[in-house]
Amino acid sequence: MLKLLFILTAAAMPVSAQMYLGAEMGPDAFMRSEEAKLNQRDEDVFAKAFVLENSTAALYAVFESTNPARAAASYMRQGVYRQELLILFAIARDSKNTFKALAREREKGATLQAIAKKNKADLMKLFRESEELQKKIEVRAVFVDPPAAAFAADSSSGASTVELSTAVR
C-alpha cells in the first residue's frame, strides 16, 4: 500500500516542477555541418550528371536558365526528389511548360498524376523512363565529380608516396 501511495504522489507532481532552461534543439541539432555540405555536394553532382544526359536546348528552355545544373540543384534543395525532378522535366519538355510553373503547381499540392493529366503525359511511362534514367545518371555522377578522398593517400595505410623532383642535374 505504501508503494502505491508513493507512486501516486510522484505522478501527481505539479507541472511547474519541470524546469525550462531556454535551450531547444531541433531534429538536426546533432548533424554536423560537414554532413550538410556532403548532401549539397551530392545534389550538385547529380544535377551536373543530369545536365549531361539532356540536350542543352531543352534544358535552357525548360529551366529558363543559362546554368541548368544550378537550377536543378536548387530545386532539389527545395525538396524536389530526384525522380520527381526527372518526371517534371520530361513533362515540361514535352508540353513546352517551364519547370518553374510545374514546380509551383507541385508546391500548391497538385499530384504528379494531376500535372501529367493536365499536360497530356503518360505518367506510368514517365515513371519507368525516369527510373532507368535515374540509374544511368547516378552511375554517371560517380565519374562526373569523383570524391577527392578517393585519391588522397592516407599516411597510416602503409602506401608509399612518390614525389617528383623538378631539379635539373
C-alpha positions as CSV (number, residue, x, y, z in Angstrom):
1,M,0.0,0.0,0.0
2,L,2.9,2.3,0.8
3,K,4.4,1.7,-2.6
4,L,1.1,2.6,-4.4
5,L,0.8,5.8,-2.3
6,F,4.4,6.8,-3.3
7,I,3.7,6.1,-7.0
8,L,0.5,8.2,-6.9
9,T,2.2,11.0,-5.1
10,A,5.2,11.0,-7.5
11,A,2.8,11.0,-10.5
12,A,0.8,13.9,-9.1
13,M,3.7,16.4,-9.0
14,P,2.8,19.8,-10.5
15,V,3.9,20.7,-14.0
16,S,5.7,23.7,-12.5
17,A,8.3,21.3,-11.1
18,Q,9.6,20.8,-14.6
19,M,12.4,23.2,-15.5
20,Y,12.7,25.1,-18.7
21,L,16.3,26.1,-19.4
22,G,15.5,28.0,-22.6
23,A,17.6,25.8,-24.8
24,E,15.7,24.0,-27.5
25,M,17.0,21.5,-30.1
26,G,15.7,20.6,-33.5
27,P,15.9,17.3,-35.2
28,D,19.2,18.4,-36.9
29,A,20.9,19.5,-33.7
30,F,23.5,16.7,-33.8
31,M,24.0,16.9,-37.5
32,R,27.5,18.3,-38.3
33,S,27.8,21.0,-40.9
34,E,30.1,18.8,-43.0
35,E,27.3,16.3,-43.4
36,A,25.0,19.0,-44.7
37,K,27.7,20.1,-47.2
38,L,28.0,16.5,-48.4
39,N,24.3,16.3,-49.1
40,Q,24.5,19.6,-51.1
41,R,27.5,18.2,-52.9
42,D,25.5,15.1,-53.8
43,E,22.7,17.2,-55.2
44,D,25.2,19.3,-57.2
45,V,26.9,16.2,-58.7
46,F,23.5,14.6,-59.6
47,A,22.5,17.9,-61.2
48,K,25.7,18.0,-63.3
49,A,25.2,14.4,-64.4
50,F,21.5,15.1,-65.2
51,V,22.5,18.0,-67.4
52,L,24.9,15.8,-69.3
53,E,22.1,13.4,-70.1
54,N,19.8,16.0,-71.8
55,S,20.1,18.4,-74.7
56,T,21.2,21.9,-74.0
57,A,18.3,23.5,-75.9
58,A,15.8,21.5,-73.9
59,L,17.5,22.4,-70.6
60,Y,17.6,26.1,-71.3
61,A,14.0,26.1,-72.4
62,V,12.6,24.1,-69.5
63,F,14.7,25.7,-66.7
64,E,14.8,29.2,-68.3
65,S,18.4,29.4,-67.2
66,T,21.8,29.5,-68.7
67,N,23.0,27.3,-65.8
68,P,20.5,24.4,-65.7
69,A,22.7,22.4,-63.3
70,R,22.5,25.1,-60.7
71,A,18.7,25.4,-61.3
72,A,18.2,21.7,-60.9
73,A,20.3,21.5,-57.7
74,S,18.4,24.5,-56.3
75,Y,15.1,22.7,-56.9
76,M,16.4,19.6,-55.2
77,R,17.5,21.6,-52.2
78,Q,13.9,23.0,-52.0
79,G,12.6,19.5,-51.6
80,V,12.1,18.1,-55.2
81,Y,13.2,14.4,-55.2
82,R,15.5,13.1,-58.0
83,Q,12.9,11.0,-59.7
84,E,10.3,13.8,-59.3
85,L,12.8,16.2,-61.0
86,L,13.2,13.8,-63.9
87,I,9.4,13.4,-64.3
88,L,8.7,17.1,-64.1
89,F,11.5,17.8,-66.5
90,A,10.0,15.4,-69.0
91,I,6.5,16.8,-68.7
92,A,7.8,20.4,-69.1
93,R,9.9,19.4,-72.1
94,D,7.1,17.7,-73.9
95,S,4.4,20.2,-73.0
96,K,6.5,23.3,-73.6
97,N,5.8,24.4,-70.0
98,T,8.6,25.7,-67.7
99,F,9.9,23.6,-64.8
100,K,9.2,26.6,-62.5
101,A,5.5,26.5,-63.4
102,L,5.2,22.8,-62.8
103,A,7.2,23.0,-59.5
104,R,4.9,25.8,-58.4
105,E,1.8,23.6,-59.0
106,R,3.5,20.8,-57.1
107,E,4.2,23.1,-54.1
108,K,0.5,24.0,-54.1
109,G,-0.3,20.3,-53.6
110,A,-1.0,19.1,-57.1
111,T,-0.2,15.5,-57.6
112,L,2.1,14.2,-60.3
113,Q,-0.9,12.4,-61.7
114,A,-2.9,15.6,-62.0
115,I,0.0,17.5,-63.5
116,A,0.6,14.7,-66.0
117,K,-3.1,14.5,-66.9
118,K,-3.3,18.3,-67.4
119,N,-0.3,18.2,-69.7
120,K,-1.4,15.1,-71.6
121,A,1.5,12.9,-70.4
122,D,1.5,9.2,-69.6
123,L,2.7,9.2,-66.0
124,M,3.3,5.4,-65.8
125,K,5.6,5.6,-68.9
126,L,7.4,8.6,-67.4
127,F,7.9,6.6,-64.1
128,R,9.5,3.7,-66.0
129,E,11.7,6.0,-68.1
130,S,12.7,8.1,-65.1
131,E,13.7,5.1,-63.1
132,E,16.0,3.9,-65.9
133,L,17.4,7.4,-66.4
134,Q,18.0,8.0,-62.7
135,K,20.1,4.8,-62.5
136,K,22.0,5.9,-65.6
137,I,22.6,9.4,-64.1
138,E,23.7,8.0,-60.7
139,V,26.3,5.9,-62.5
140,R,27.5,8.8,-64.5
141,A,27.6,11.0,-61.3
142,V,30.4,8.9,-60.0
143,F,32.6,9.8,-62.9
144,V,31.4,13.4,-63.2
145,D,32.9,14.5,-59.9
146,P,34.7,11.7,-58.0
147,P,35.3,12.4,-54.3
148,A,38.7,13.8,-53.6
149,A,39.1,11.4,-50.7
150,A,39.3,8.5,-53.1
151,F,42.6,9.9,-54.4
152,A,44.1,11.1,-51.1
153,A,46.8,8.8,-49.7
154,D,46.4,8.0,-46.0
155,S,49.8,8.1,-44.2
156,S,48.7,5.3,-41.9
157,S,47.7,3.0,-44.8
158,G,51.3,1.9,-45.4
159,A,51.2,3.0,-49.1
160,S,54.3,4.6,-50.2
161,T,54.2,8.1,-51.6
162,V,56.1,9.2,-54.7
163,E,57.4,12.7,-55.0
164,L,58.6,14.1,-58.3
165,S,61.7,16.2,-58.4
166,T,62.0,19.0,-60.9
167,A,65.6,19.8,-60.1
168,V,67.9,19.8,-63.2
169,R,71.2,18.0,-62.7
